[in-house]
Amino acid sequence: MLCPAGGSLAELSLIDRHTLCRARSVYPVQSFISSRSSLSLPSSSTSECLQGLLTGRWLWSSAPFSTKMASHAGRPREPIPAVSDEFRGLKTPLQVPARILMGPGPSNAHPRVLAAQSLPLLGHLHPPFLHIMDEIQAGLRYAFQTTSKYTLLISGTGHAGMEAAISNLLEPGQTIVVGNNGIWGTRVCDMAARFGGNVIDLKTPAGTSFSLEQLTSAVEQHKPAVLFLCQGESSTGAHQSLAGVGDLCHKHNCLLLVDTVCSLGGVPLFADAWGIDCIYSGSQKCLSAPPGASPFFMSERAVQALQARKTKPATYNLDLNLIGDYWGWFAKRSYHHTGPVSTWYAMREAMAIVCEIGLEPMWKRHLEMHNRLWAGLSQLGLQPFVEDEKDRLITVNTIKVPEGVDFLAVAKYAMDTYSLEIAGGLGPTAGKVWRVGIMGYNATAANVDLVIMAFAEGLKQQGYTKK
C-alpha cells in the first residue's frame, strides 16, 4: 500500500532504500526522498562565479556603454525600418485561446505546474536549483517505482528521450529487436539505423500487442543487445504487457528498453520488479506538465553497459555519461548544458503532485475514466479500434470512424462548439480512428462527459444513427 505523502518533496523523511517490496506492490513515496545535505560544487561554479559578479571582472568592457551605433566600413548607418503590419501583433501581450486538450497529448497542465513556471529564474548551477533537480529525481524514482539513483530529465520531448536511449544503449553493429506495432516502433527503427544498429523490425498488426512467446522467439533467434517495446502505443491505442519480458531479456544478456510517454502515471509500471533496464517518457501527458522534458531511468545493468562501451555515443548533447554528471550520477556535478530552468520548476511541481495523490489512486482514476468514456461511446454505437480488451490502452483511446462519417467534421464540431480537442489517427490509423486522451489533470468525469456529448452532437449533425 502507499504511504501518505503529506507535504512537499523536500519535507518527506528518509526511508531505508534497501527494503524490498513485493513484486506487484507499490514502493511508498518516502522510499524515494532523502534528506539532502548542502551540495558542494567546484569553485569555478560557485565561489568564482560569485566573486566574478562582485568584482565585475567578467564584464564585457569597463568602458561606458554607448547608445551610438558604429558605422560599418565608414558607411553611414541606415535607419531601422518601422515595424510592418506583419509583426504589429508583437507589440501587444501574448494571448492564446483556452482549449480542453483531450487528444493524445499534450494534455492540459495542472494550474500549480503552470504557476511554478512563472517563478524567478535561478542559475542552472546554483545550489537551490541543484536541490530542485534532486527533488525531481526523487519524484521520478517514485513514478518509475525504482530505487535506482539513475533517474533524470532529458531536456527535450519524448523524442529526445527516445534518441538518448538508443544512442547510448546501442553501439554500431549491435542488434536491436524493435517491437513495432505503431508509429513509435517505426521511429525507433529509423533512429537505431541512423546510429549504425542492426535493426530487427518485429511487426504485429496495428491495434495488437506482442505475446511473450513472440518476444522469446525473437530474442532467442537474433540475440539482440537491446529489446524495445512501447508500453502505450498512442498511434493505435494498444497497451503492451511487460510481464516476464525483463526476465527473458536478462536470461539472454539483453537490455529491455520501454517507451512510456503516454503511460507513465496513468497505468501500472514497476521498473525494478519487472526488470526494465531503460525507460523514457514525456512530461505533457499523464504527468500534467507542459512539453519539453523527458523523464528518464536506467538500471544498474544499463549504466554498466553504457560505461563499458567501446565507442562514445554519437551524440554529445544526449551523451548520458555527460548528462549524468550534471545530475550527480557519477561524481561531482559538472556543467553539460544549461538546463531549462522554468521547465524543470514545472516538473518539480508535477512530481510533487504525483507524490501527494499517490500512484495507485492515479492509476485507479485513469481506469475509471476510461470505462466511463466507453460506457458512453458504446451507447452511441461507436466501437474501439483495439478489439482485444486486454490490449486496450486506457490513457489514449482509439475509436473506429463509422462508415460514411467525416471524422474531421466531428473533430471540428467539438473544437468550434466546445473548444475541445479530439484528434484523428496517426501513422497506421490515419483517417480510420479518433483518438481521445484521458490523461493527468484532464482525467475527470466532467471532461469525459463533455467528450461523449460532443460525439453525440457531432454525429447527429451528420445524420449518423446507431446500428
N, C-alpha and C positions, 0 to 999 in steps of 0.2 A: 504494500500500500504506500501511497505517497505521504510524505511528512508535510505539514503545513509550512508555507514559506511566508511568514509574516514579516514584512519589511523589505528594504531594498537588498540588492545583491551584496552590497558592502556590509550589511548588518548581519548576514547569516553566519552561523557558527561553523567551526571546523568539525567534520565527522571523519572517522578513520576511513581512508580511501581503500584500504585493503580488505574491508568487509565484503564478503561475497554475497551477491543477491541471487535469488532463484532465477533460472534461465528466462522465465517469461514475466517476472515481476519487475516493476519499475524501480530503478535506482532513485532514492529520495533526493529532493532538491539539495539538501545540505551536503550531500556527498561530493558536490562539485564546487563548493565555495570554501575558500580558505582565507584565513586572516593574512593580510599582506603586510609585510614589514616595509619600511621605506626602501624605495628602489634606488640602486646605485647605478650611475651611468658614467661612461667615460668622461673625463674632464672636458674634452672637446665638445661634449653635448650639453653640458650644464654650466660649470663654473666659467669656462672660457667664453661661452655664449653670453652669459650674464655680464662678465667683465667687458666683453666687447660692446654690449649695449650701453654699459655705464660710461665707458671711456670714449665711445664714439669712434673707435679705431677702425670699425668696419663700414663707416660711412663711405659713400661713393667718392665724395670730394669734400675738402674743407672749404672750398670756395663758395661764396654766397650763390644761392640759386637765382638764375636769371630767367625772366619770362620772355626775353627776346629770342626769336628763333634764328639759328645760324643760317647763313646762306650756303648754298652748295656750289662749289667751284666758282665763286664770285657772282653767281646769278642772283637776282633779286628773288625774295621769297614770294611764291604765288599764293594768293588768298585761298583759304579753305572754302570749298563750296558749301552753300547752305544745305541744311537737311532737306532732302527731297520728300515728296509726298509718300514715297515708298517706305520711308523709315520714320515717318512722323509719329507713328504709334509708339515708338521707343521713348518718346518724351513724356509718356504717361505711365503710371504704375501698372505693373502686370496684373491682369485679371484673367482667370480661367473659369470655364463653366463647371458647375457641380455635376458629377456623374456618380451613378451607382454601378460599380465595376464588377459585374457578375459573369465576366468572361473567364478565360483560362489564366488571366493574370496580365498586368498587376491587379491586385485587389485593393480596395480602399485601405489606407493605413489607419492605425489607431490614432486618435487625436493626441494622446500622450506622446506617441512616437513622432508625430509631426511637430509638436511643440518642442521636443528635445532638439530638433534640427535648428531651431532658432536661437539656441543658447550661444553665448560668446565663444569665439574660437580660442582654442589652445594650440600651442605649438605641438607638432606631431612627435616630439621627443621630450616634451615637458613631463615631469613625474606625474602630475594629476591626470594627464591624458594616458600615460602608460598604465596607470591604475585602472582607468576605464577599459583599456584593452584587456587587462587581467580579468575584469568582471565579465566582459564579453566571452572570454574563453571559458570561464566557469559556467556561464549560461549555456554555451554550446555543448559542454560536456554533459549537462543535464539533458538537453534536447536530443543529442545523439545517443544518450544512455551509454556512456563510456567513462572509464576512469583514466583513459589515456591523456597525457598532457599535450598531445599533438592536435590541438584544435586552433583554428584561427579564421579570420575573414580574408578572402581574396578580394582585392579592390577591383570590382567589376561585377557583371551579372553572372548568371549561371553558366553562360558560355565560357567565361574566363575560368570558372571553377573546372569546367569540363576540360579545357585545354591545359590547365595546370596539372590536373590528374594524369592525363595521357602523356604529356611531355616529360613528366617526372618519373612515372612508373615504368614507362616503356622505352627501352633502348632500341636504336636502329637494328633491324634484323630480328628482333624478338617477335614472338607471335602473340596476338591478342584475338580472343574469340569474342565477338560482339553479338550479344543477344539483340537482334534487330526486329522489332515489331512496330516501328513507327519512325517518325522523323528524327528522333533523338539518337536512335541507334544508327541511322544513316549518317548523321553528322559525326558521330564518334568514329565511324569507319573512315570518313573523309579526313578527319584530324589525325587519326593514327597513321594513315598512309602518308600524310604530309611529313610526319616525324620519322618516317622510314620503317614503320612497323609492318610485319607480315600479318595482314588482316584476314581473318576468317569471318565472313559475313553470315551469321547463323540466323536464318529468317523463319518467322512464323506469321500467319495471316494477321492483318490489322484487326484489332479487337480481341486478340487472344494473347495468352502468355505462354511461357516455356515451362514444361514439366521438368522435374528433377531428372527423369530418365533421359530426356533430350540433352540436358546440360551435361550429364555424366558421360554420355556417348561422345559429345563434342570435346570435352576436356581430355578424356582418355585417348581419343584419336589424335588430337592436334597438340597436346601437351603445351598449352599456352603459358606465357609468363603472367598474363592478365586475362581475367574474365570480366566482361562488362554486362551489367543489367540495369534497366531503368525501372525503379520501383513503381513510379507513376508516369505512364506514357500519356502526356496531356494531349497529344495529337489524335489519339484513338480512344482514350478513356479506359485503357487497360491497366490493371494492377498486377504486378509481378510478385508472387510469393518468393520469399528468400529462405524459407525453412530448409535446412540441410545443405544449402549451397556453400556456406562457409566451410563446413566440414569437408565437403567434396574438394574445394579448392586447396585447403591445407594438406589434404592427403596427397595431392598431386603437385605440391610446391608451386601453387598458383595464387596470385593476389586477386581478391574479389573487389571490384570497383562498382559502386552503386550510385546512380543518379537519383536524388530525392528532391529535385527542385520544386515539384508541386505536391510532395507528400510529407516533408518534414514538418512536424507539428500537427498534421491532420490525420495520420494513420500510424499505428504502432511501428516503431523502429527500435531495435536493440543492437547497437553496433558491436558491443562486446559479446553478448550472449549468442548472436548469430554469426560471429566470426568474420565480420566485414573488415576489410583492410583499408579502404579509402572511400569516402563519401563526399560529394559536393552537393550544394543545394542553392536555393535562391532566397533572397530577403523579402520578395514582394508578393508572396502568396500566403501560405498558412501562418507565417510569422508576423504578418500585419505591418510590414515596414515598406518603405519605398524601394524601387530597384536600385542596384548599384553595389551590392555586397553579396558575396557567395560564401556562405558558411562551409567550412572545410574540416575534414577529420582524416587522420591517418593512424593506423595501428602501429605498434612497435615493429611488427614484421615489415610493414610498408616502409617505415623510416629506415630500417636496416637495409632494405633493398635500394632505397634512394641513396644511402651513403656508400653502398658497395658498387655503384655504377662505374663502368669503365670509361664512360664519356660524360661530359657535362650535359645537362639538359639544354636543348637547342633554343631555349628562350631565357633571356636574362630577367625580363620583367616578371616571369612566372616561375623562376627557379626557387623551389621550396627550401633549398638549403639556405638561400639568402633571405627569403621572406620569413622563414622560420627563425632566423636570428633576430629579425625585427620584433617578432612576437615572443622572444625569450625561450625558444625551443631548446637551444643547444648551449650557448654560453652567454656572455654578457650581451645585452641588446646592442645592435648596431644598425645604423641607417641603411635602408634599402631604397625606399621611396617615400614620398610624402603621403601618408595615409589620408583618406578623405574624411577629415575630422567630423564634419556635421553628419555625414552618413553613418559614421561609427557611433556618434551620440544616439542616432535613431536606433541602431542595432542594440546598443546597450539597453535602451528603454524597452525595446521589443523582447529582449531576453528576460528583463525583469518581469514583464507581464506574463510571459510563459511560465516563469517560476512561481509567480503569485497564483495564477489559475491552476497550474499543475497539468502534466501531460495527460493523465487518464481522463480528467474532465474535458480537456480539449478534444481528445480522440472520440469520446462519447458524443460530444456536441456535433462534431462533423458527421458522424454516422447518423445521428437523429435527423439532421437537416437533409442529408442525402435521402433518407427514407421518406421524409416529408415531401421532398420535391417529386419523387417518383410516384407517391400516392396521388398527388395532384395531376401529374402529367398522364398517368395511366387512365384517369377518368376522362381525359381529353382524347384518348385513343393513340397517344404517342408511345413509341417503343424505344428501348435502349439499343444503341448500336452494338454494345458488348452483350452477347446473348447469354453467356455463362455467368451467373451471378457472382461466383467466386472470383472471376477475373475482372469484376467491375470496380473501377476506381471511384472512391466516394468524394474526392475533392474536385475533380473535373469530370463532369457528366456529359457523355455524348448521346445525342438524341437523333434518331433517324428522321430525315426530312420525308414526309409522306409524298407519295406520287402526286404530281400536279400542283404542289405548293412551292411558292417562290420563297426560298429560305431567307434571301436578302430583304424581302419585303417585310417579313415578320420581325427581323432584327431591326430594321429601320423604324417600324411602328413602335417597338419598345423604346428605342432611343428618342424618337420625336415626341412620344406621349409621356414617357416617364423618366427621361434621361437615364435609361437603363441599358447597360451594355450586355448584349447576348452575342456571342461570336459564332462564326461559321467554322467549318472544318479546316484542317491544315495537313499538308502532305497527302497521305493516302486517304484522308477523309474529306478533302476539299470538295465542297458542293454536295456532300452526302449527309452532313450532320450539322446540328447546332451544338455548341459547347457552352455549358453553364458551369462556372466555377463557384463552389461554395467553400470559401477558404478564409480562415482567420477572422478578422473583425467583421467580415461580411456574412459569416455563417450564423444567421439569425432567422427566426421564424418569419419576421416581417419581410425580410428580403426575399426569402423563398416564396412566400405567398404572392409577393409582387411579381416575381418571375412567372409563376403559374397564371396569374391574371393577365399579364402581358401576352403570354402564349395564347390563352383563350380568346382574347380580343383580336389579336393579330391574325389568328387562323380564321376566326369568324369573318373578318373583313375580306378574306379571300374566298369565302364560301365553302370552307372546309367543314365537313361533318364527320363525326366519329363513325368508323366502320366496325 
